[in-house]
Amino acid sequence: MKAHREISPISGRRVVTDTDARYPDWASLYADNALWVYRMIFNRVGNRPDAEDLSTEVFLAALRPIRLTATVAEVRGYLRATVRTVLSTYWGEATGSDIVSIDDISDLPQSAEQPVRAARRLVDNVLAALPDNYRRILELRFLQGCSVKESASSMGVSVSNAKVLQHRALRLAAALSEKAIDGHQV
């Protein structure tokens, strides 16, 4: 069961309109909420592996206390509070200091897709501007998730050479990315 949503005339955002609805099972609860939880966390931490891990933490932490008899609005409220707690713990560990509070977190608006598309365009442009061997090593390592050894084997180079290629490719990609962010053509 997916919660019924409509575009709010006030905010222009999609909102749950049947707040008295309930989830029939855990799978529908997860299916209806996983994407916005992930997007919210990704928006705060900025990298996919951490966002995936933290999203998992949110659902594991919420699994026991959430009741299927709770309304959609109650579930979302509890998940939002759990996201705040998980992010607070994450940032506390990452910075080595105690985080007292995190600003209230709202659902990401539909316009949140725009920065994701812009980031993807930037990555595509930077990769296209790299020499073939640099682009290949980055694609193998970071887009396909291959190890250095697997990447080296695929490229027909030594592991040491693959490490050097990766290092140089990352430096050049960072420089190209900075140029693009500053408004220069990549």
C-alpha positions as CSV (number, residue, x, y, z in Angstrom):
1,M,0.0,0.0,0.0
2,K,1.4,3.3,-1.0
3,A,0.1,6.4,0.8
4,H,-2.0,8.6,-1.4
5,R,-0.3,11.9,-2.2
6,E,-1.4,15.0,-3.9
7,I,0.3,18.3,-4.8
8,S,-0.3,20.8,-2.1
9,P,-1.7,24.1,-3.5
10,I,0.1,26.0,-0.7
11,S,3.6,24.6,-1.0
12,G,3.5,22.9,-4.4
13,R,5.0,19.8,-2.8
14,R,3.6,16.3,-2.8
15,V,1.9,15.6,0.6
16,V,0.2,12.6,2.1
17,T,-3.5,13.3,2.0
18,D,-4.9,10.1,3.7
19,T,-3.2,10.5,7.0
20,D,-5.5,8.0,8.7
21,A,-4.3,5.3,6.3
22,R,-2.3,2.4,7.8
23,Y,0.3,0.1,6.2
24,P,-0.9,-3.5,5.7
25,D,2.6,-4.9,6.2
26,W,6.3,-4.1,6.7
27,A,7.1,-4.4,3.0
28,S,4.7,-1.6,2.1
29,L,5.9,0.6,5.0
30,Y,9.5,0.2,3.7
31,A,8.5,0.7,0.0
32,D,6.7,3.9,0.8
33,N,9.3,5.4,2.9
34,A,12.8,4.1,1.9
35,L,13.3,6.6,-1.0
36,W,12.6,9.8,1.0
37,V,14.6,8.5,3.9
38,Y,17.6,7.8,1.6
39,R,17.3,11.1,-0.2
40,M,17.0,13.0,3.0
41,I,20.2,11.4,4.4
42,F,22.1,11.6,1.1
43,N,21.3,15.3,1.0
44,R,22.9,15.7,4.4
45,V,26.0,13.4,4.1
46,G,26.7,13.8,0.3
47,N,27.9,10.3,-0.5
48,R,26.0,7.1,-1.5
49,P,27.7,4.5,0.7
50,D,27.2,6.4,3.9
51,A,23.6,7.4,2.9
52,E,22.8,3.7,2.2
53,D,24.3,2.6,5.6
54,L,22.6,5.3,7.5
55,S,19.2,4.6,5.8
56,T,19.6,1.0,6.9
57,E,20.3,2.1,10.4
58,V,17.2,4.2,10.4
59,F,15.0,1.3,9.4
60,L,16.7,-1.1,11.8
61,A,16.3,1.3,14.7
62,A,12.7,1.9,13.8
63,L,11.8,-1.7,13.2
64,R,11.0,-2.7,16.8
65,P,9.2,0.5,18.0
66,I,7.0,1.2,15.0
67,R,3.6,-0.5,15.1
68,L,1.8,-1.4,11.9
69,T,-1.3,0.0,13.6
70,A,0.2,3.5,13.5
71,T,-1.1,5.9,10.8
72,V,1.0,6.9,7.8
73,A,1.6,10.3,9.4
74,E,2.7,8.8,12.7
75,V,5.1,6.4,10.9
76,R,6.6,9.3,8.9
77,G,7.0,11.4,12.0
78,Y,8.8,8.6,13.8
79,L,11.1,7.9,10.9
80,R,11.9,11.6,10.6
81,A,12.8,11.7,14.3
82,T,14.9,8.5,13.8
83,V,16.7,10.1,10.8
84,R,17.6,13.1,13.0
85,T,19.0,10.8,15.7
86,V,21.0,8.7,13.3
87,L,22.4,11.8,11.6
88,S,23.3,13.3,14.9
89,T,25.2,10.2,15.9
90,Y,26.9,10.0,12.5
91,W,28.1,13.7,12.6
92,G,29.1,13.3,16.2
93,E,31.3,10.4,15.3
94,A,32.6,12.0,12.2
95,T,33.5,15.3,13.8
96,G,34.5,14.0,17.3
97,S,32.1,16.3,19.0
98,D,28.6,16.1,20.5
99,I,25.8,17.4,18.2
100,V,23.1,18.7,20.4
101,S,20.4,19.1,17.7
102,I,19.8,19.0,14.0
103,D,17.4,21.4,12.4
104,D,14.0,19.9,11.8
105,I,14.1,17.8,8.6
106,S,11.3,18.0,6.1
107,D,10.7,15.9,3.0
108,L,12.9,16.8,0.1
109,P,10.9,18.8,-2.5
110,Q,10.7,17.5,-6.1
111,S,13.3,20.1,-7.0
112,A,15.8,18.1,-5.0
113,E,16.1,15.9,-8.1
114,Q,17.7,18.9,-9.9
115,P,21.0,18.9,-7.9
116,V,21.3,15.1,-8.4
117,R,20.9,15.6,-12.2
118,A,23.4,18.4,-12.2
119,A,25.9,16.4,-10.3
120,R,25.5,13.5,-12.7
121,R,26.0,15.8,-15.7
122,L,29.2,17.2,-14.0
123,V,30.5,13.6,-13.5
124,D,29.7,12.7,-17.1
125,N,31.4,15.8,-18.4
126,V,34.5,15.3,-16.2
127,L,34.8,11.7,-17.2
128,A,34.4,12.6,-20.9
129,A,37.3,15.1,-20.5
130,L,39.7,12.6,-19.0
131,P,42.1,10.5,-21.1
132,D,40.9,7.0,-21.9
133,N,43.0,5.2,-19.4
134,Y,42.2,7.6,-16.6
135,R,38.4,7.4,-17.4
136,R,38.6,3.6,-17.5
137,I,40.3,3.2,-14.1
138,L,37.8,5.5,-12.4
139,E,34.9,3.7,-14.1
140,L,36.2,0.3,-13.0
141,R,37.0,1.4,-9.4
142,F,34.1,3.7,-8.5
143,L,31.3,3.0,-10.9
144,Q,31.6,-0.7,-11.3
145,G,33.1,-1.3,-7.8
146,C,36.1,-3.4,-8.9
147,S,39.1,-3.8,-6.7
148,V,42.5,-2.4,-7.7
149,K,43.6,-5.9,-8.6
150,E,40.5,-6.5,-10.7
151,S,40.8,-3.1,-12.4
152,A,44.5,-3.7,-13.2
153,S,43.7,-7.1,-14.7
154,S,40.9,-5.7,-16.8
155,M,43.2,-2.9,-18.1
156,G,46.1,-5.2,-18.6
157,V,48.4,-3.3,-16.3
158,S,50.2,-4.0,-13.0
159,V,48.5,-3.3,-9.7
160,S,51.1,-0.6,-9.0
161,N,50.4,1.0,-12.3
162,A,46.7,0.9,-11.7
163,K,47.2,2.7,-8.3
164,V,49.2,5.4,-10.0
165,L,46.7,5.8,-12.8
166,Q,43.9,6.0,-10.2
167,H,45.8,8.7,-8.2
168,R,46.5,10.8,-11.3
169,A,43.0,10.3,-12.6
170,L,41.5,11.5,-9.3
171,R,43.8,14.6,-9.2
172,L,42.9,15.5,-12.8
173,A,39.2,14.8,-12.2
174,A,39.2,17.1,-9.1
175,A,40.9,19.9,-11.1
176,L,38.4,19.5,-13.9
177,S,35.5,19.5,-11.4
178,E,36.8,22.7,-9.7
179,K,37.0,24.3,-13.1
180,A,33.5,23.3,-14.0
181,I,32.1,24.5,-10.6
182,D,33.9,27.8,-11.1
183,G,32.0,28.2,-14.4
184,H,34.8,27.3,-16.9
185,Q,34.2,24.8,-19.7
186,V,35.4,21.3,-19.0
